[in-house]
Amino acid sequence: MLGHVTGRLLLQRPSYAVNIPAIIDAAAATGTIIELNASPWRLDMDWRWWKLAKEKGVRTSINPDAHSVHGLQDLFFGIRSARKGWLERGDVINTMPLGEIEVFLKAKRERMV
């Protein structure tokens, strides 16, 4: 999984100068999951890129970036960002039943061998 794709902190630090389409292409080619960081200070990867990622077959994991139990509530912001980016349940790895996640990760490992 690739997390903190652009490293941005909203209202504090701009994104790194990275080529998001190239990152999405690489993730599609390797079966790599891209994190959707649900922290309201990050919301990274930006919602505007998820439609392209979905078209290329890239999956996401919505992660709260929680540093405490209270931070788990930030999943709400990630879900809203995912919906804004045209993602559906099947595009989000951590909405799958455990057995399907295991199959997905096994296929990823087999690609690497």
DOKOLZA-375094 format. One record per residue: residue in one letter; residue number from 1; x negated, y, z of N, C-alpha, C, O, CB in turn. Coordinates in Angstrom, 1 decimal. Glycine has a CB too. Example, Ala and Ser with C-alpha at 12.3 -4.5 7.8 and 13.67 -1.06 7.14 Angstrom:
2
+---+-----+--------+--------+--------+--------+--------+--------+--------+--------+--------+--------+--------+--------+--------+--------+--------+
: r :   k :   n_px :   n_py :   n_pz :  ca_px :  ca_py :  ca_pz :   c_px :   c_py :   c_pz :   o_px :   o_py :   o_pz :  cb_px :  cb_py :  cb_pz :
+---+-----+--------+--------+--------+--------+--------+--------+--------+--------+--------+--------+--------+--------+--------+--------+--------+
: A :   1 :  -13.2 :   -5.7 :    7.8 :  -12.3 :   -4.5 :    7.8 :  -13.2 :   -3.3 :    7.8 :  -14.2 :   -3.3 :    8.5 :  -11.3 :   -4.5 :    9.0 :
: S :   2 :  -12.8 :   -2.2 :    7.1 :  -13.7 :   -1.1 :    7.1 :  -12.9 :    0.0 :    7.9 :  -13.4 :    1.1 :    8.0 :  -14.1 :   -0.6 :    5.7 :
+---+-----+--------+--------+--------+--------+--------+--------+--------+--------+--------+--------+--------+--------+--------+--------+--------+
//
This chain:
113
+---+-----+--------+--------+--------+--------+--------+--------+--------+--------+--------+--------+--------+--------+--------+--------+--------+
: r :   k :   n_px :   n_py :   n_pz :  ca_px :  ca_py :  ca_pz :   c_px :   c_py :   c_pz :   o_px :   o_py :   o_pz :  cb_px :  cb_py :  cb_pz :
+---+-----+--------+--------+--------+--------+--------+--------+--------+--------+--------+--------+--------+--------+--------+--------+--------+
: M :   1 :   -0.8 :   -1.2 :    0.0 :    0.0 :    0.0 :    0.0 :   -0.9 :    1.2 :    0.0 :   -1.9 :    1.3 :    0.7 :    1.0 :    0.0 :    1.2 :
: L :   2 :   -0.5 :    2.2 :   -0.8 :   -1.2 :    3.5 :   -0.8 :   -0.4 :    4.5 :   -0.1 :    0.8 :    4.8 :   -0.4 :   -1.4 :    3.9 :   -2.3 :
: G :   3 :   -1.0 :    5.0 :    1.0 :   -0.3 :    6.0 :    1.8 :   -0.9 :    7.4 :    1.7 :   -2.0 :    7.6 :    1.2 :   -0.3 :    5.6 :    3.2 :
: H :   4 :   -0.2 :    8.4 :    2.1 :   -0.7 :    9.8 :    2.1 :   -1.2 :   10.2 :    0.7 :   -2.3 :   10.7 :    0.6 :   -1.7 :   10.0 :    3.2 :
: V :   5 :   -0.5 :    9.9 :   -0.3 :   -0.9 :   10.0 :   -1.7 :   -1.6 :   11.4 :   -2.0 :   -2.6 :   11.4 :   -2.6 :    0.2 :    9.8 :   -2.6 :
: T :   6 :   -0.9 :   12.4 :   -1.5 :   -1.5 :   13.8 :   -1.8 :   -2.1 :   14.4 :   -0.6 :   -2.7 :   15.5 :   -0.7 :   -0.4 :   14.7 :   -2.4 :
: G :   7 :   -1.9 :   13.9 :    0.6 :   -2.5 :   14.4 :    1.8 :   -1.9 :   15.7 :    2.2 :   -2.4 :   16.4 :    3.1 :   -4.0 :   14.6 :    1.6 :
: R :   8 :   -0.8 :   16.1 :    1.6 :   -0.2 :   17.4 :    2.0 :    0.4 :   17.5 :    3.4 :    0.8 :   16.4 :    3.9 :    0.8 :   17.8 :    1.0 :
: L :   9 :    0.3 :   18.6 :    4.0 :    1.0 :   18.9 :    5.2 :    1.9 :   20.2 :    4.9 :    1.3 :   21.3 :    4.7 :    0.1 :   19.1 :    6.4 :
: L :  10 :    3.1 :   20.0 :    4.8 :    4.0 :   21.1 :    4.3 :    3.8 :   22.4 :    5.2 :    3.8 :   22.2 :    6.5 :    5.5 :   20.7 :    4.3 :
: L :  11 :    3.7 :   23.5 :    4.6 :    3.5 :   24.8 :    5.3 :    2.1 :   24.9 :    6.0 :    1.9 :   25.9 :    6.7 :    4.6 :   25.0 :    6.3 :
: Q :  12 :    1.3 :   23.9 :    5.8 :    0.0 :   23.9 :    6.5 :   -1.2 :   23.7 :    5.6 :   -2.2 :   24.3 :    5.6 :   -0.1 :   22.9 :    7.6 :
: R :  13 :   -1.1 :   22.7 :    4.7 :   -2.2 :   22.3 :    3.8 :   -1.6 :   21.8 :    2.5 :   -0.7 :   21.0 :    2.4 :   -3.0 :   21.1 :    4.5 :
: P :  14 :   -2.1 :   22.3 :    1.4 :   -1.6 :   21.9 :    0.1 :   -2.1 :   20.5 :   -0.3 :   -2.9 :   19.9 :    0.3 :   -2.1 :   22.9 :   -1.0 :
: S :  15 :   -1.5 :   20.0 :   -1.3 :   -1.8 :   18.7 :   -1.8 :   -3.2 :   18.6 :   -2.4 :   -3.7 :   19.6 :   -2.8 :   -0.8 :   18.2 :   -2.9 :
: Y :  16 :   -3.8 :   17.4 :   -2.3 :   -5.1 :   17.2 :   -3.0 :   -4.8 :   17.3 :   -4.5 :   -3.7 :   17.1 :   -5.0 :   -5.7 :   15.8 :   -2.7 :
: A :  17 :   -5.8 :   17.7 :   -5.3 :   -5.7 :   17.7 :   -6.7 :   -5.9 :   16.3 :   -7.3 :   -6.9 :   16.0 :   -7.8 :   -6.8 :   18.7 :   -7.3 :
: V :  18 :   -4.8 :   15.6 :   -7.3 :   -4.8 :   14.2 :   -7.8 :   -3.8 :   14.1 :   -8.9 :   -2.9 :   14.9 :   -9.1 :   -4.4 :   13.2 :   -6.7 :
: N :  19 :   -4.1 :   13.1 :   -9.8 :   -3.3 :   12.9 :  -11.0 :   -2.2 :   11.9 :  -10.6 :   -2.4 :   10.7 :  -10.7 :   -4.2 :   12.4 :  -12.2 :
: I :  20 :   -1.1 :   12.4 :  -10.2 :    0.0 :   11.5 :   -9.8 :    0.5 :   10.5 :  -10.9 :    0.6 :    9.3 :  -10.5 :    1.2 :   12.3 :   -9.3 :
: P :  21 :    0.7 :   10.9 :  -12.1 :    1.0 :    9.9 :  -13.1 :    0.0 :    8.8 :  -13.3 :    0.4 :    7.6 :  -13.5 :    1.2 :   10.6 :  -14.5 :
: A :  22 :   -1.3 :    9.1 :  -13.1 :   -2.3 :    8.1 :  -13.2 :   -2.2 :    7.1 :  -12.0 :   -2.5 :    5.9 :  -12.1 :   -3.7 :    8.7 :  -13.3 :
: I :  23 :   -1.9 :    7.7 :  -10.9 :   -1.8 :    6.9 :   -9.6 :   -0.6 :    5.9 :   -9.8 :   -0.7 :    4.8 :   -9.5 :   -1.6 :    7.8 :   -8.4 :
: I :  24 :    0.5 :    6.5 :  -10.3 :    1.7 :    5.6 :  -10.5 :    1.4 :    4.5 :  -11.6 :    1.8 :    3.4 :  -11.4 :    2.9 :    6.5 :  -11.0 :
: D :  25 :    0.7 :    4.9 :  -12.6 :    0.3 :    3.8 :  -13.6 :   -0.6 :    2.7 :  -13.0 :   -0.3 :    1.6 :  -13.3 :   -0.4 :    4.5 :  -14.8 :
: A :  26 :   -1.5 :    3.1 :  -12.2 :   -2.4 :    2.2 :  -11.5 :   -1.6 :    1.3 :  -10.5 :   -1.8 :    0.1 :  -10.5 :   -3.5 :    2.9 :  -10.8 :
: A :  27 :   -0.7 :    1.9 :   -9.8 :    0.2 :    1.1 :   -8.9 :    1.0 :    0.1 :   -9.6 :    1.2 :   -1.0 :   -9.2 :    1.0 :    2.1 :   -8.0 :
: A :  28 :    1.6 :    0.6 :  -10.8 :    2.4 :   -0.3 :  -11.6 :    1.6 :   -1.5 :  -12.1 :    2.0 :   -2.6 :  -12.1 :    3.0 :    0.4 :  -12.8 :
: A :  29 :    0.3 :   -1.2 :  -12.5 :   -0.5 :   -2.3 :  -13.1 :   -1.0 :   -3.3 :  -12.1 :   -1.3 :   -4.4 :  -12.4 :   -1.7 :   -1.6 :  -13.8 :
: T :  30 :   -1.1 :   -2.8 :  -10.8 :   -1.6 :   -3.7 :   -9.8 :   -0.6 :   -4.2 :   -8.8 :   -0.9 :   -5.0 :   -7.9 :   -2.7 :   -3.0 :   -9.0 :
: G :  31 :    0.7 :   -3.8 :   -8.9 :    1.7 :   -4.2 :   -8.0 :    1.5 :   -3.5 :   -6.6 :    2.0 :   -4.1 :   -5.6 :    1.7 :   -5.7 :   -7.9 :
: T :  32 :    0.9 :   -2.4 :   -6.6 :    0.7 :   -1.7 :   -5.4 :    1.9 :   -0.9 :   -4.9 :    2.5 :   -0.1 :   -5.7 :   -0.5 :   -0.7 :   -5.5 :
: I :  33 :    2.3 :   -1.0 :   -3.7 :    3.4 :   -0.2 :   -3.1 :    2.8 :    1.2 :   -2.8 :    1.7 :    1.4 :   -2.3 :    3.9 :   -0.9 :   -1.8 :
: I :  34 :    3.6 :    2.2 :   -3.1 :    3.3 :    3.6 :   -2.7 :    4.2 :    4.0 :   -1.5 :    5.4 :    3.9 :   -1.6 :    3.4 :    4.6 :   -3.9 :
: E :  35 :    3.6 :    4.5 :   -0.5 :    4.3 :    4.9 :    0.7 :    5.1 :    6.2 :    0.4 :    4.6 :    7.1 :   -0.3 :    3.3 :    5.2 :    1.8 :
: L :  36 :    6.3 :    6.2 :    0.9 :    7.0 :    7.5 :    1.0 :    7.0 :    7.8 :    2.5 :    7.7 :    7.3 :    3.3 :    8.5 :    7.4 :    0.5 :
: N :  37 :    6.1 :    8.8 :    2.8 :    5.9 :    9.2 :    4.2 :    7.1 :   10.1 :    4.6 :    7.3 :   11.2 :    4.1 :    4.6 :    9.9 :    4.4 :
: A :  38 :    7.9 :    9.6 :    5.6 :    9.1 :   10.3 :    6.0 :    8.9 :   11.5 :    6.9 :    9.9 :   12.1 :    7.3 :   10.0 :    9.3 :    6.5 :
: S :  39 :    7.7 :   11.7 :    7.4 :    7.5 :   12.8 :    8.3 :    7.9 :   14.1 :    7.6 :    7.6 :   14.4 :    6.5 :    6.0 :   12.9 :    8.7 :
: P :  40 :    8.7 :   14.9 :    8.3 :    9.2 :   16.2 :    7.7 :    8.0 :   17.1 :    7.4 :    8.2 :   18.1 :    6.7 :   10.2 :   16.9 :    8.6 :
: W :  41 :    6.8 :   16.8 :    7.9 :    5.7 :   17.6 :    7.6 :    4.9 :   17.1 :    6.4 :    4.0 :   17.8 :    5.9 :    4.7 :   17.7 :    8.8 :
: R :  42 :    5.3 :   16.0 :    5.9 :    4.6 :   15.4 :    4.7 :    5.6 :   15.2 :    3.6 :    5.4 :   15.7 :    2.5 :    4.0 :   14.1 :    5.1 :
: L :  43 :    6.6 :   14.3 :    3.7 :    7.5 :   13.9 :    2.6 :    6.6 :   13.7 :    1.4 :    6.9 :   14.2 :    0.3 :    8.5 :   15.0 :    2.4 :
: D :  44 :    5.7 :   12.8 :    1.5 :    4.7 :   12.5 :    0.5 :    4.8 :   11.0 :    0.1 :    4.6 :   10.2 :    1.0 :    3.2 :   12.9 :    1.0 :
: M :  45 :    5.0 :   10.7 :   -1.1 :    4.9 :   11.4 :   -2.4 :    6.2 :   12.2 :   -2.6 :    7.3 :   11.8 :   -2.2 :    4.7 :   10.3 :   -3.5 :
: D :  46 :    6.0 :   13.3 :   -3.2 :    7.1 :   14.2 :   -3.5 :    8.2 :   13.5 :   -4.3 :    8.0 :   12.7 :   -5.1 :    6.6 :   15.5 :   -4.3 :
: W :  47 :    9.5 :   13.9 :   -3.9 :   10.6 :   13.2 :   -4.5 :   10.6 :   13.3 :   -6.0 :   11.2 :   12.4 :   -6.7 :   11.9 :   13.8 :   -4.0 :
: R :  48 :   10.0 :   14.3 :   -6.6 :   10.1 :   14.5 :   -8.1 :    9.3 :   13.5 :   -8.9 :    9.5 :   13.3 :  -10.1 :    9.5 :   15.9 :   -8.5 :
: W :  49 :    8.5 :   12.7 :   -8.2 :    7.7 :   11.7 :   -8.9 :    8.3 :   10.3 :   -8.8 :    7.9 :    9.4 :   -9.5 :    6.3 :   11.6 :   -8.3 :
: W :  50 :    9.3 :   10.1 :   -7.9 :    9.8 :    8.8 :   -7.7 :   10.6 :    8.2 :   -8.9 :   10.6 :    7.0 :   -9.1 :   10.7 :    8.8 :   -6.5 :
: K :  51 :   11.2 :    9.1 :   -9.7 :   12.0 :    8.5 :  -10.8 :   11.0 :    7.9 :  -11.8 :   11.3 :    6.8 :  -12.3 :   12.7 :    9.7 :  -11.6 :
: L :  52 :    9.8 :    8.5 :  -12.0 :    8.8 :    8.0 :  -12.9 :    8.3 :    6.6 :  -12.3 :    8.1 :    5.6 :  -13.0 :    7.6 :    8.9 :  -13.1 :
: A :  53 :    8.0 :    6.7 :  -11.0 :    7.5 :    5.5 :  -10.4 :    8.5 :    4.3 :  -10.5 :    8.1 :    3.2 :  -10.8 :    7.2 :    5.7 :   -8.9 :
: K :  54 :    9.8 :    4.6 :  -10.3 :   10.8 :    3.6 :  -10.5 :   10.8 :    3.0 :  -11.9 :   10.9 :    1.8 :  -12.1 :   12.2 :    4.2 :  -10.1 :
: E :  55 :   10.8 :    3.9 :  -12.9 :   10.8 :    3.5 :  -14.3 :    9.6 :    2.6 :  -14.6 :    9.7 :    1.7 :  -15.4 :   10.7 :    4.7 :  -15.2 :
: K :  56 :    8.5 :    2.7 :  -13.9 :    7.3 :    1.9 :  -14.1 :    7.3 :    0.6 :  -13.2 :    6.4 :   -0.2 :  -13.3 :    6.0 :    2.7 :  -13.8 :
: G :  57 :    8.3 :    0.5 :  -12.4 :    8.4 :   -0.7 :  -11.5 :    7.7 :   -0.6 :  -10.2 :    7.5 :   -1.6 :   -9.6 :    8.0 :   -1.9 :  -12.3 :
: V :  58 :    7.3 :    0.6 :   -9.8 :    6.5 :    0.7 :   -8.6 :    7.5 :    0.7 :   -7.4 :    8.6 :    1.4 :   -7.5 :    5.7 :    2.1 :   -8.6 :
: R :  59 :    7.2 :    0.0 :   -6.4 :    8.0 :   -0.1 :   -5.2 :    7.5 :    0.9 :   -4.1 :    6.3 :    1.3 :   -4.2 :    8.1 :   -1.5 :   -4.6 :
: T :  60 :    8.3 :    1.2 :   -3.2 :    7.9 :    2.1 :   -2.1 :    8.2 :    1.4 :   -0.8 :    9.0 :    0.5 :   -0.7 :    8.6 :    3.5 :   -2.2 :
: S :  61 :    7.6 :    2.0 :    0.2 :    7.9 :    1.6 :    1.6 :    8.2 :    3.0 :    2.3 :    7.3 :    3.9 :    2.3 :    6.8 :    0.8 :    2.3 :
: I :  62 :    9.3 :    3.1 :    2.9 :    9.6 :    4.4 :    3.6 :    9.1 :    4.2 :    5.0 :    9.6 :    3.4 :    5.8 :   11.2 :    4.7 :    3.6 :
: N :  63 :    8.1 :    5.0 :    5.4 :    7.5 :    4.9 :    6.7 :    7.7 :    6.3 :    7.4 :    7.5 :    7.3 :    6.9 :    6.0 :    4.6 :    6.5 :
: P :  64 :    8.0 :    6.2 :    8.7 :    8.3 :    7.4 :    9.5 :    7.0 :    8.2 :    9.9 :    7.1 :    9.3 :   10.4 :    9.0 :    7.0 :   10.7 :
: D :  65 :    5.8 :    7.6 :    9.8 :    4.6 :    8.2 :   10.3 :    4.7 :    8.6 :   11.8 :    4.2 :    9.6 :   12.2 :    4.3 :    9.5 :    9.5 :
: A :  66 :    5.4 :    7.7 :   12.5 :    5.8 :    7.9 :   13.9 :    4.5 :    7.8 :   14.8 :    3.8 :    6.8 :   14.7 :    6.9 :    7.0 :   14.4 :
: H :  67 :    4.3 :    8.8 :   15.6 :    3.3 :    8.8 :   16.6 :    3.8 :    8.6 :   18.0 :    3.1 :    8.5 :   19.0 :    2.4 :   10.0 :   16.5 :
: S :  68 :    5.2 :    8.4 :   18.0 :    5.9 :    8.1 :   19.2 :    7.2 :    7.5 :   18.8 :    7.6 :    7.5 :   17.6 :    6.1 :    9.4 :   20.1 :
: V :  69 :    8.0 :    6.9 :   19.8 :    9.3 :    6.4 :   19.5 :   10.2 :    7.4 :   18.9 :   11.0 :    7.1 :   18.0 :    9.9 :    5.8 :   20.8 :
: H :  70 :   10.1 :    8.6 :   19.4 :   10.9 :    9.7 :   18.9 :   10.8 :    9.9 :   17.4 :   11.7 :   10.2 :   16.7 :   10.6 :   11.0 :   19.6 :
: G :  71 :    9.5 :    9.7 :   16.9 :    9.2 :    9.9 :   15.5 :    9.9 :    8.9 :   14.5 :   10.0 :    9.1 :   13.3 :    7.8 :    9.8 :   15.2 :
: L :  72 :   10.4 :    7.8 :   15.1 :   11.2 :    6.8 :   14.3 :   12.4 :    7.4 :   13.6 :   12.8 :    7.0 :   12.6 :   11.6 :    5.6 :   15.1 :
: Q :  73 :   12.9 :    8.5 :   14.2 :   14.1 :    9.1 :   13.7 :   13.8 :    9.8 :   12.3 :   14.7 :   10.2 :   11.6 :   14.7 :   10.1 :   14.7 :
: D :  74 :   12.6 :   10.0 :   12.0 :   12.2 :   10.7 :   10.8 :   12.5 :    9.8 :    9.6 :   12.4 :   10.3 :    8.4 :   10.7 :   11.0 :   10.8 :
: L :  75 :   12.8 :    8.6 :    9.8 :   13.2 :    7.7 :    8.6 :   14.3 :    8.4 :    7.8 :   14.4 :    8.2 :    6.6 :   13.6 :    6.3 :    9.1 :
: F :  76 :   15.2 :    9.1 :    8.5 :   16.3 :    9.8 :    7.9 :   15.8 :   10.7 :    6.8 :   16.4 :   10.7 :    5.7 :   17.1 :   10.6 :    8.9 :
: F :  77 :   14.7 :   11.4 :    7.0 :   14.2 :   12.3 :    6.0 :   13.6 :   11.6 :    4.8 :   13.7 :   12.0 :    3.7 :   13.1 :   13.2 :    6.6 :
: G :  78 :   13.0 :   10.4 :    5.1 :   12.5 :    9.6 :    4.0 :   13.6 :    9.0 :    3.2 :   13.5 :    9.0 :    1.9 :   11.6 :    8.5 :    4.6 :
: I :  79 :   14.7 :    8.6 :    3.8 :   15.8 :    8.0 :    3.0 :   16.4 :    9.1 :    2.1 :   16.7 :    8.8 :    1.0 :   16.9 :    7.4 :    4.0 :
: R :  80 :   16.6 :   10.3 :    2.7 :   17.1 :   11.4 :    1.9 :   16.2 :   11.7 :    0.7 :   16.7 :   12.0 :   -0.4 :   17.3 :   12.6 :    2.8 :
: S :  81 :   14.9 :   11.7 :    0.9 :   13.9 :   12.0 :   -0.1 :   14.0 :   10.9 :   -1.2 :   13.9 :   11.2 :   -2.4 :   12.5 :   12.2 :    0.5 :
: A :  82 :   14.1 :    9.7 :   -0.8 :   14.2 :    8.6 :   -1.7 :   15.4 :    8.7 :   -2.6 :   15.3 :    8.5 :   -3.8 :   14.2 :    7.2 :   -1.0 :
: R :  83 :   16.5 :    9.0 :   -2.0 :   17.8 :    9.2 :   -2.7 :   17.7 :   10.3 :   -3.7 :   18.1 :   10.2 :   -4.8 :   19.0 :    9.4 :   -1.8 :
: K :  84 :   17.1 :   11.4 :   -3.3 :   16.9 :   12.6 :   -4.1 :   16.0 :   12.2 :   -5.3 :   16.2 :   12.7 :   -6.4 :   16.2 :   13.7 :   -3.4 :
: G :  85 :   15.1 :   11.2 :   -5.1 :   14.2 :   10.8 :   -6.2 :   14.7 :    9.6 :   -7.0 :   14.0 :    9.0 :   -7.7 :   12.9 :   10.4 :   -5.6 :
: W :  86 :   16.0 :    9.3 :   -6.9 :   16.7 :    8.3 :   -7.6 :   16.4 :    6.9 :   -7.2 :   16.6 :    5.9 :   -8.0 :   16.4 :    8.5 :   -9.1 :
: L :  87 :   15.8 :    6.7 :   -6.0 :   15.5 :    5.4 :   -5.6 :   16.7 :    4.7 :   -5.0 :   17.6 :    5.4 :   -4.4 :   14.3 :    5.4 :   -4.6 :
: E :  88 :   16.8 :    3.4 :   -5.1 :   17.8 :    2.6 :   -4.6 :   17.2 :    1.5 :   -3.6 :   16.0 :    1.4 :   -3.6 :   18.7 :    1.9 :   -5.7 :
: R :  89 :   18.1 :    0.8 :   -2.9 :   17.6 :   -0.2 :   -2.0 :   16.6 :   -1.1 :   -2.5 :   15.6 :   -1.4 :   -1.9 :   18.8 :   -0.9 :   -1.4 :
: G :  90 :   16.8 :   -1.6 :   -3.8 :   15.9 :   -2.6 :   -4.4 :   14.5 :   -2.0 :   -4.7 :   13.6 :   -2.8 :   -5.0 :   16.5 :   -3.1 :   -5.6 :
: D :  91 :   14.4 :   -0.7 :   -4.6 :   13.1 :   -0.1 :   -4.9 :   12.3 :    0.1 :   -3.6 :   11.1 :    0.4 :   -3.7 :   13.3 :    1.3 :   -5.5 :
: V :  92 :   12.9 :   -0.2 :   -2.5 :   12.2 :    0.1 :   -1.2 :   11.9 :   -1.3 :   -0.5 :   12.8 :   -2.0 :   -0.2 :   13.2 :    0.9 :   -0.3 :
: I :  93 :   10.7 :   -1.5 :   -0.4 :   10.2 :   -2.9 :    0.1 :   10.7 :   -3.1 :    1.5 :   11.0 :   -4.3 :    1.8 :    8.7 :   -2.9 :    0.1 :
: N :  94 :   10.8 :   -2.1 :    2.4 :   11.2 :   -2.4 :    3.7 :   12.7 :   -2.4 :    3.9 :   13.2 :   -2.3 :    5.1 :   10.6 :   -1.4 :    4.7 :
: T :  95 :   13.5 :   -2.6 :    2.8 :   14.9 :   -2.9 :    2.9 :   15.2 :   -4.3 :    2.6 :   16.3 :   -4.8 :    2.7 :   15.7 :   -1.9 :    2.0 :
: M :  96 :   14.1 :   -5.0 :    2.1 :   14.3 :   -6.4 :    1.7 :   14.3 :   -7.4 :    2.9 :   13.7 :   -7.0 :    4.0 :   13.2 :   -6.8 :    0.7 :
: P :  97 :   14.9 :   -8.5 :    2.8 :   14.8 :   -9.5 :    3.8 :   13.4 :  -10.0 :    3.8 :   12.6 :   -9.9 :    2.9 :   15.8 :  -10.7 :    3.5 :
: L :  98 :   12.9 :  -10.5 :    5.0 :   11.6 :  -10.9 :    5.2 :   11.1 :  -11.8 :    4.2 :    9.9 :  -11.7 :    3.7 :   11.4 :  -11.5 :    6.6 :
: G :  99 :   11.9 :  -12.8 :    3.8 :   11.5 :  -13.8 :    2.8 :   11.1 :  -13.2 :    1.5 :   10.1 :  -13.6 :    0.8 :   12.5 :  -14.8 :    2.6 :
: E : 100 :   11.9 :  -12.2 :    1.1 :   11.6 :  -11.5 :   -0.2 :   10.3 :  -10.7 :   -0.1 :    9.5 :  -10.6 :   -1.1 :   12.7 :  -10.6 :   -0.6 :
: I : 101 :   10.1 :  -10.1 :    1.0 :    8.8 :   -9.3 :    1.2 :    7.6 :  -10.3 :    1.2 :    6.6 :   -9.9 :    0.5 :    8.8 :   -8.6 :    2.6 :
: E : 102 :    7.8 :  -11.4 :    1.8 :    6.7 :  -12.4 :    1.7 :    6.4 :  -12.8 :    0.3 :    5.2 :  -13.0 :   -0.1 :    7.0 :  -13.6 :    2.6 :
: V : 103 :    7.4 :  -13.1 :   -0.5 :    7.2 :  -13.5 :   -1.9 :    6.5 :  -12.3 :   -2.6 :    5.6 :  -12.6 :   -3.4 :    8.6 :  -13.8 :   -2.6 :
: F : 104 :    7.0 :  -11.1 :   -2.4 :    6.4 :  -10.0 :   -3.1 :    4.9 :   -9.8 :   -2.8 :    4.0 :   -9.7 :   -3.6 :    7.1 :   -8.7 :   -2.7 :
: L : 105 :    4.5 :   -9.9 :   -1.5 :    3.2 :   -9.8 :   -1.1 :    2.3 :  -11.0 :   -1.5 :    1.1 :  -10.8 :   -1.8 :    3.1 :   -9.7 :    0.5 :
: K : 106 :    2.9 :  -12.2 :   -1.6 :    2.1 :  -13.3 :   -2.1 :    1.8 :  -13.1 :   -3.6 :    0.7 :  -13.4 :   -4.0 :    3.0 :  -14.6 :   -1.9 :
: A : 107 :    2.7 :  -12.6 :   -4.3 :    2.5 :  -12.3 :   -5.7 :    1.4 :  -11.3 :   -5.9 :    0.6 :  -11.4 :   -6.8 :    3.8 :  -11.9 :   -6.5 :
: K : 108 :    1.4 :  -10.3 :   -5.0 :    0.3 :   -9.3 :   -5.1 :   -1.0 :   -9.9 :   -4.8 :   -2.0 :   -9.6 :   -5.5 :    0.7 :   -8.1 :   -4.0 :
: R : 109 :   -1.1 :  -10.7 :   -3.8 :   -2.4 :  -11.4 :   -3.5 :   -2.9 :  -12.2 :   -4.6 :   -4.1 :  -12.3 :   -4.9 :   -2.2 :  -12.2 :   -2.2 :
: E : 110 :   -1.9 :  -13.0 :   -5.3 :   -2.3 :  -13.8 :   -6.4 :   -2.8 :  -13.0 :   -7.6 :   -3.7 :  -13.5 :   -8.3 :   -1.1 :  -14.7 :   -6.8 :
: R : 111 :   -2.3 :  -11.8 :   -7.7 :   -2.8 :  -11.0 :   -8.8 :   -4.3 :  -10.6 :   -8.6 :   -5.1 :  -10.4 :   -9.6 :   -2.0 :   -9.7 :   -8.9 :
: M : 112 :   -4.7 :  -10.5 :   -7.3 :   -6.0 :  -10.0 :   -7.0 :   -7.1 :  -11.1 :   -7.1 :   -8.3 :  -10.9 :   -7.2 :   -6.0 :   -9.5 :   -5.6 :
: V : 113 :   -6.6 :  -12.4 :   -7.2 :   -7.6 :  -13.5 :   -7.2 :   -8.1 :  -13.7 :   -8.7 :   -8.9 :  -14.6 :   -8.9 :   -6.9 :  -14.8 :   -6.7 :
+---+-----+--------+--------+--------+--------+--------+--------+--------+--------+--------+--------+--------+--------+--------+--------+--------+
//
